[in-house]
Amino acid sequence: MGRIPMGESARKGDAALIIKVFSTCPQSKDVEASRYLSAVADVAVWSEAAGCAGILVYTDNGIVDPWLVSQVIIQSTERLGPLVAIQPVYLHPYAAAKMVASLAFMHGRRIYLNMLAGGFKNDLVALGDQTPHDERYARTIEYTQIMMGLLSGAGPVTLDGTYYQVNNLRMTPAMPPDLVPEVLISGSSPAGLAAARTLGATPVKYPQPPGEESPPGEGAEEFGVRVGIIAREDPGDAWRVAYQRFPEDRKGQITHKLAMSVSDSHWHHQLSKRDQAGDEGGEPNPYWLGPFQNYKTFCPYLVGSYERVARELAHYVELGSTTFILDIPASREELEHIGVVFERARHAVLGA
């Protein structure tokens, strides 16, 4: 079976092609407490064996702390990097940077940062945060600048910002230069894309169908996409698995509509306005919003034959996507199928 490329470099003409793939950690709300630690460890082990560079760890008011989950991931694997979702409302930037530096000191491991500007609007309201959408990105910029200033070790950090003020602040223990984290941030809205450019971060999008997706534009040539994948040699087999895993759910559809009514998320509304694309050439269009519309997950899926899904992934890569964040894997075997797709997509891009 296939293996997902873990940031491996290949050549395309005169340029290096490096693709990083992240899986996603199970959420505590979906797993019994008695089984949650083993579920996290299992998915982390599967992801590392499949060749993933890292694993996204969610954060919101309804699930356990992502830093504690990241500790379990690190202790269960040898190199997999937790991609920790960081909500500025929860922690001062110094406290978040201290978490990163402490994990590096204790384990010699790298953390990736998934900087959030929002989250569920009702979560923010419950915490007394009424900051408008675009201003939350301005706040996240200041937050990230403090974090990365502390972790880069360039010297004491001073910032007199609108949202945060620090003066001659230092990080101890110092961060090893080779473990300084990479930064990802949502880039589906203009404010998010602008924040990514300011920070030099990778903007991550909830993508449109490959034929409709466009590159992020000047100043952000590379971007990431958040997408689920279900693929098999026979497209019929892939769609059977997809409908079995994500059957229609009337209750979920109602919950989805209620969530839309209170969400100010740019990507959330963007996806909700889309209809499922029709068949093409006898095979259903691989871009599938069923899980999203039934409130089972928050990203589109690509479903179909290995070759068809690989072509769609290759198109994203051609546009500049070098980072892919997958949905929570259903099994070790599912990641092996996804590995086949990435191998073929890589060959397609390289012209092999």
NUKOL-873663 format. One line per field, with one value per residue (C-alpha): x, y, z; residue in three letters; chain. Coordinates in pm, whole numbers, plus 32768, in hexadecimal, padded with zeros to 4 digits. Layout:
x <- (X, ...)
y <- (Y, ...)
z <- (Z, ...)
r <- (Ala, ...)
c <- (A, ...)
//
This chain:
x <- (8000, 8066, 8120, 80D8, 8207, 828D, 8316, 83F7, 849D, 848D, 84E2, 83F1, 84C6, 85B2, 84D5, 84B4, 835A, 8317, 81BE, 8161, 8034, 7F8E, 7E85, 7D91, 7D70, 7C24, 7B55, 7AFE, 798D, 7981, 7A2B, 79DC, 7AC3, 7B42, 7BB5, 7C27, 7D99, 7DBD, 7CFD, 7DEC, 7F1B, 7E95, 7E51, 7FA4, 8057, 7F92, 7FE1, 8154, 8161, 80AC, 81B1, 80F4, 81C5, 80D6, 7F7A, 7E80, 7E01, 7CBB, 7C5C, 7B0B, 7A34, 79A3, 7ADB, 7C0C, 7D42, 7E16, 7F61, 7F13, 7EAA, 7FEE, 80B6, 800C, 805A, 81CA, 81EB, 8145, 821F, 8386, 836F, 8201, 81CB, 808A, 7FEA, 7F54, 7E26, 7E5F, 7D3C, 7DBE, 7C9A, 7D0C, 7E7A, 7F66, 8063, 817C, 80C9, 8096, 8204, 826D, 81A9, 8261, 83B7, 8373, 830E, 8447, 851F, 8485, 845E, 8537, 8407, 8379, 821E, 815A, 8076, 7F15, 7EBD, 7D4B, 7C9E, 7B46, 7AA5, 793C, 789D, 77D0, 7910, 79A4, 7868, 7863, 79C5, 795F, 7A0F, 7945, 7A68, 79F6, 7A72, 7B82, 7BFF, 7C35, 7D35, 7DE4, 7DF0, 7E79, 7F8F, 8006, 7FE3, 80B0, 81BB, 81F4, 81FB, 82ED, 83C5, 83EF, 842A, 851E, 8611, 8673, 866B, 8574, 841C, 8374, 8225, 8136, 800C, 7E98, 7E51, 7F98, 80B3, 81F9, 8344, 849B, 83FB, 84DC, 849A, 8541, 858E, 8613, 8588, 867C, 8688, 8635, 84F5, 8462, 82FC, 8263, 8126, 7FDF, 7EAA, 7D55, 7D6A, 7C07, 7BA9, 7C5B, 7CB2, 7D45, 7E12, 7E95, 7EF7, 7FB1, 8076, 80CE, 8147, 81EE, 8103, 8068, 7EFD, 7E15, 7CD5, 7B9D, 7BBB, 7ACE, 7AC0, 7C17, 7B95, 7B12, 7C27, 7D1A, 7E6F, 7E72, 7F17, 804D, 8114, 808E, 80F8, 80D6, 7F9F, 7EFF, 7DAF, 7CD4, 7C30, 7BBC, 7C0D, 7B63, 7BF8, 7C08, 7C75, 7B04, 7A40, 7907, 79BC, 7A2B, 78CB, 783D, 7936, 78E6, 776E, 779A, 787C, 77B1, 7641, 753C, 74D5, 73A5, 7403, 7561, 74D4, 7400, 752B, 75F5, 74EF, 74E3, 765D, 7651, 755E, 7655, 77A1, 786D, 796A, 79BA, 7A0B, 78DF, 77EB, 78B6, 7891, 7726, 76C4, 774C, 7681, 770F, 77AA, 771A, 77AC, 78C8, 791E, 7856, 7904, 7869, 791C, 7A15, 79D7, 78DA, 783A, 775E, 781C, 7825, 76B4, 7656, 772E, 781E, 7958, 79C8, 7A74, 7A1C, 7A79, 7B14, 7A7D, 7ABD, 7BC3, 7D31, 7D7B, 7C5C, 7C9C, 7E13, 7DCE, 7D03, 7E17, 7F1B, 7E53, 7E60, 7FD8, 8000, 7F4E, 8044, 7FB8, 80DC, 801F, 7EF3, 7E33, 7D61, 7C2A, 7C37, 7C9C, 7BA4, 7CB3, 7E1E, 7DAA, 7CFD, 7E45, 7EE9, 7DE5, 7E28, 7F9A, 7F56, 7EA6, 7FC5, 80C4, 8005, 7FC6, 8138, 818F, 808D, 811F, 8285, 8227, 82A3)
y <- (8000, 816C, 8243, 83B5, 8494, 8523, 866A, 85AE, 867B, 862B, 86F5, 8793, 883A, 891B, 8931, 884C, 87C0, 8785, 8715, 86FE, 8635, 8649, 8560, 85CC, 8552, 84C6, 85B6, 855F, 85A6, 8485, 8379, 82E7, 836C, 820F, 81DD, 8338, 831E, 81D9, 826E, 8398, 82B4, 81CC, 82E2, 837F, 8233, 81F6, 8355, 8333, 81DE, 826E, 837F, 84AF, 85D6, 8628, 8615, 872D, 874C, 8810, 8904, 8990, 89B2, 8855, 877A, 872E, 880A, 87E9, 8807, 86D9, 8618, 867F, 85EF, 849E, 84B3, 84FF, 83E2, 82EF, 833D, 8382, 84B0, 850D, 8681, 86F4, 8813, 88C2, 89A1, 8ADB, 8BB3, 8D09, 8D33, 8C04, 8C53, 8D7D, 8D5E, 8D31, 8C04, 8B69, 8BA4, 8B0B, 89CF, 89B1, 89F0, 8900, 87E3, 8821, 881F, 86E2, 8617, 86B6, 86C2, 87C2, 8857, 88FA, 8A21, 8A41, 8BA5, 8BEB, 8D37, 8CBB, 8B6D, 8B30, 8C85, 8C11, 8B96, 8CF1, 8D9A, 8CAF, 8D23, 8E90, 8ECC, 8FA3, 8FFF, 901D, 8F22, 8FF1, 9087, 8F28, 8EF6, 9039, 8FB0, 8E62, 8F18, 8FBF, 8E7A, 8DB7, 8EC5, 8EAD, 8D30, 8D19, 8E30, 8D6E, 8C21, 8CA5, 8D0A, 8E4D, 8F0D, 8FA2, 8FEA, 913B, 9186, 92A1, 9229, 9262, 9115, 90AF, 9167, 90C2, 9162, 90BB, 8F64, 8E33, 8CBE, 8BC2, 8AAD, 8B29, 8A88, 89BB, 8A64, 8923, 88F7, 8A52, 8A0B, 8A50, 8B1F, 8AD8, 8BB6, 8BB3, 8C5F, 8C37, 8DA3, 8EDD, 8F33, 8DDA, 8DEA, 8F43, 8EBF, 8D9C, 8E8C, 8F6C, 8E45, 8D80, 8C62, 8B59, 8BB7, 8A8A, 8A85, 89B1, 8983, 89AE, 8896, 8885, 8918, 8A48, 8A77, 8B94, 8BD9, 8CC5, 8DDA, 8EB3, 8E90, 8D34, 8C4F, 8B15, 8AB2, 898C, 88E0, 882F, 8705, 85A4, 8485, 8337, 827F, 811F, 8082, 8066, 81AC, 80E8, 8051, 81A9, 8237, 810B, 8148, 82BC, 8290, 8184, 8263, 839F, 8342, 8452, 84D3, 85B4, 861D, 8673, 8743, 880B, 883E, 88B2, 89BA, 8A33, 8A50, 8B1E, 8C11, 8C74, 8C48, 8D69, 8C7E, 8CDD, 8B78, 8AE5, 8BBB, 8B90, 8A16, 8A24, 8AE4, 89D3, 88BB, 8764, 875B, 866B, 8538, 8557, 844F, 833C, 8366, 8447, 858D, 8543, 868B, 8628, 8701, 85F2, 85D2, 874F, 877C, 866C, 870F, 85E8, 86A9, 8804, 87CC, 8758, 85F6, 856D, 8419, 832E, 825B, 827F, 8317, 8410, 848C, 849C, 857E, 8666, 8674, 86AF, 87DB, 8875, 8839, 88E0, 8A12, 8A24, 8944, 88A7, 884E, 8767, 8736, 85FB, 85AA, 84BA, 8367, 824D, 8143, 80F2, 8057, 8199, 8254, 814B, 818C, 8301, 82B8, 821C, 835C, 843B, 8360, 837A, 84EE, 8526, 8464, 8528, 8676, 860A, 857B, 8422)
z <- (8000, 7FE3, 80D8, 8109, 80BE, 8203, 8183, 8094, 7F85, 7E14, 7CE0, 7BEC, 7AE9, 7BAB, 7CE1, 7E0D, 7E51, 7FC2, 8033, 81A2, 820F, 8363, 83E8, 84F9, 865F, 86E1, 87B2, 8919, 88DB, 87E3, 88B8, 8A0E, 8B1C, 8B70, 8A07, 89AB, 8A00, 893F, 8818, 880C, 8823, 8713, 8619, 8663, 8625, 84E4, 846B, 84AC, 8403, 82D5, 82AD, 832B, 839B, 84B5, 8546, 8581, 86E7, 8704, 8815, 887D, 89B7, 8990, 8982, 8A57, 8A5B, 891D, 89D6, 8AAE, 8977, 88CC, 89ED, 89B0, 883C, 887D, 8976, 8884, 8754, 86F0, 8606, 85C1, 8600, 86AC, 85EB, 8718, 86E4, 87B5, 8820, 8894, 8986, 8A4F, 8A9A, 8AA5, 8988, 8A86, 8B1D, 89C5, 8968, 8AB4, 8A5A, 890F, 89AB, 8AC9, 89E2, 8913, 8A4C, 8ADE, 899F, 8893, 87B0, 86C3, 86E0, 85C5, 8615, 8587, 85E3, 860D, 85F0, 864A, 8684, 86DE, 8712, 883D, 88E3, 88C7, 8945, 8A72, 8AC0, 8AA9, 895C, 886B, 8785, 8618, 8515, 846A, 85B1, 8636, 8522, 8589, 86EC, 8671, 85B6, 86F7, 87B7, 86B9, 86A0, 8817, 8810, 86ED, 8774, 88B7, 8808, 8703, 8813, 8763, 88AB, 89A1, 8910, 8935, 8897, 88E5, 881E, 881A, 88C2, 896D, 8A16, 8A81, 8AE0, 8AC9, 8AE7, 8AC2, 8A9D, 8B80, 8B30, 89E5, 88AC, 87D7, 8680, 85C5, 8692, 865E, 85EB, 8499, 849F, 83EB, 83EF, 834B, 81FA, 8177, 81BD, 8143, 82AD, 82E4, 81A6, 8205, 835D, 82BF, 81E3, 830A, 83D8, 82C2, 831E, 823F, 81F5, 8209, 813C, 8134, 7FBF, 7E9F, 7D9C, 7CF4, 7BAF, 7C6D, 7D6C, 7D3A, 7DD4, 7EFE, 7E38, 7E4D, 7F8E, 7FE3, 7ECB, 7FA0, 805D, 810C, 80E4, 81E1, 8139, 8181, 8092, 8051, 7F26, 7E9B, 7D51, 7CF1, 7D20, 7D78, 7EA1, 7F13, 7F06, 7FC1, 80D8, 80D5, 80F6, 81FE, 82CD, 829A, 8264, 8241, 8396, 83B6, 8516, 849D, 837F, 8474, 8558, 842C, 83D6, 853D, 8542, 8403, 84A1, 85B3, 84FD, 8475, 83D7, 8270, 8202, 82B6, 81F3, 80B4, 80BE, 812D, 7FF5, 7F12, 7E78, 7E37, 7CDC, 7BDE, 7B36, 7A3F, 7940, 79EA, 7B3C, 7C46, 7C7B, 7D95, 7E4E, 7F5A, 8068, 8101, 824D, 8273, 8224, 831F, 842D, 8441, 83EE, 8382, 8236, 80D7, 806D, 7F30, 7EE1, 7DBF, 7D12, 7D6B, 7C17, 7C1B, 7D7C, 7D36, 7C0A, 7CE7, 7DED, 7CDE, 7C67, 7DC5, 7DCB, 7C78, 7D06, 7E27, 7F38, 7FEF, 812F, 8157, 829A, 828F, 8356, 8480, 83EC, 841A, 8427, 83DC, 8293, 822C, 824B, 8170, 8060, 8082, 805B, 7F06, 7E9B, 7F07, 7E5B, 7D14, 7D3E, 7D78, 7C3C, 7B77, 7BE7, 7BA4, 7A51, 7AB3)
r <- (Met, Gly, Arg, Ile, Pro, Met, Gly, Glu, Ser, Ala, Arg, Lys, Gly, Asp, Ala, Ala, Leu, Ile, Ile, Lys, Val, Phe, Ser, Thr, Cys, Pro, Gln, Ser, Lys, Asp, Val, Glu, Ala, Ser, Arg, Tyr, Leu, Ser, Ala, Val, Ala, Asp, Val, Ala, Val, Trp, Ser, Glu, Ala, Ala, Gly, Cys, Ala, Gly, Ile, Leu, Val, Tyr, Thr, Asp, Asn, Gly, Ile, Val, Asp, Pro, Trp, Leu, Val, Ser, Gln, Val, Ile, Ile, Gln, Ser, Thr, Glu, Arg, Leu, Gly, Pro, Leu, Val, Ala, Ile, Gln, Pro, Val, Tyr, Leu, His, Pro, Tyr, Ala, Ala, Ala, Lys, Met, Val, Ala, Ser, Leu, Ala, Phe, Met, His, Gly, Arg, Arg, Ile, Tyr, Leu, Asn, Met, Leu, Ala, Gly, Gly, Phe, Lys, Asn, Asp, Leu, Val, Ala, Leu, Gly, Asp, Gln, Thr, Pro, His, Asp, Glu, Arg, Tyr, Ala, Arg, Thr, Ile, Glu, Tyr, Thr, Gln, Ile, Met, Met, Gly, Leu, Leu, Ser, Gly, Ala, Gly, Pro, Val, Thr, Leu, Asp, Gly, Thr, Tyr, Tyr, Gln, Val, Asn, Asn, Leu, Arg, Met, Thr, Pro, Ala, Met, Pro, Pro, Asp, Leu, Val, Pro, Glu, Val, Leu, Ile, Ser, Gly, Ser, Ser, Pro, Ala, Gly, Leu, Ala, Ala, Ala, Arg, Thr, Leu, Gly, Ala, Thr, Pro, Val, Lys, Tyr, Pro, Gln, Pro, Pro, Gly, Glu, Glu, Ser, Pro, Pro, Gly, Glu, Gly, Ala, Glu, Glu, Phe, Gly, Val, Arg, Val, Gly, Ile, Ile, Ala, Arg, Glu, Asp, Pro, Gly, Asp, Ala, Trp, Arg, Val, Ala, Tyr, Gln, Arg, Phe, Pro, Glu, Asp, Arg, Lys, Gly, Gln, Ile, Thr, His, Lys, Leu, Ala, Met, Ser, Val, Ser, Asp, Ser, His, Trp, His, His, Gln, Leu, Ser, Lys, Arg, Asp, Gln, Ala, Gly, Asp, Glu, Gly, Gly, Glu, Pro, Asn, Pro, Tyr, Trp, Leu, Gly, Pro, Phe, Gln, Asn, Tyr, Lys, Thr, Phe, Cys, Pro, Tyr, Leu, Val, Gly, Ser, Tyr, Glu, Arg, Val, Ala, Arg, Glu, Leu, Ala, His, Tyr, Val, Glu, Leu, Gly, Ser, Thr, Thr, Phe, Ile, Leu, Asp, Ile, Pro, Ala, Ser, Arg, Glu, Glu, Leu, Glu, His, Ile, Gly, Val, Val, Phe, Glu, Arg, Ala, Arg, His, Ala, Val, Leu, Gly, Ala)
c <- (A, A, A, A, A, A, A, A, A, A, A, A, A, A, A, A, A, A, A, A, A, A, A, A, A, A, A, A, A, A, A, A, A, A, A, A, A, A, A, A, A, A, A, A, A, A, A, A, A, A, A, A, A, A, A, A, A, A, A, A, A, A, A, A, A, A, A, A, A, A, A, A, A, A, A, A, A, A, A, A, A, A, A, A, A, A, A, A, A, A, A, A, A, A, A, A, A, A, A, A, A, A, A, A, A, A, A, A, A, A, A, A, A, A, A, A, A, A, A, A, A, A, A, A, A, A, A, A, A, A, A, A, A, A, A, A, A, A, A, A, A, A, A, A, A, A, A, A, A, A, A, A, A, A, A, A, A, A, A, A, A, A, A, A, A, A, A, A, A, A, A, A, A, A, A, A, A, A, A, A, A, A, A, A, A, A, A, A, A, A, A, A, A, A, A, A, A, A, A, A, A, A, A, A, A, A, A, A, A, A, A, A, A, A, A, A, A, A, A, A, A, A, A, A, A, A, A, A, A, A, A, A, A, A, A, A, A, A, A, A, A, A, A, A, A, A, A, A, A, A, A, A, A, A, A, A, A, A, A, A, A, A, A, A, A, A, A, A, A, A, A, A, A, A, A, A, A, A, A, A, A, A, A, A, A, A, A, A, A, A, A, A, A, A, A, A, A, A, A, A, A, A, A, A, A, A, A, A, A, A, A, A, A, A, A, A, A, A, A, A, A, A, A, A, A, A, A, A, A, A, A, A, A, A, A, A, A, A, A, A, A, A, A, A, A, A, A, A, A, A, A, A)
//
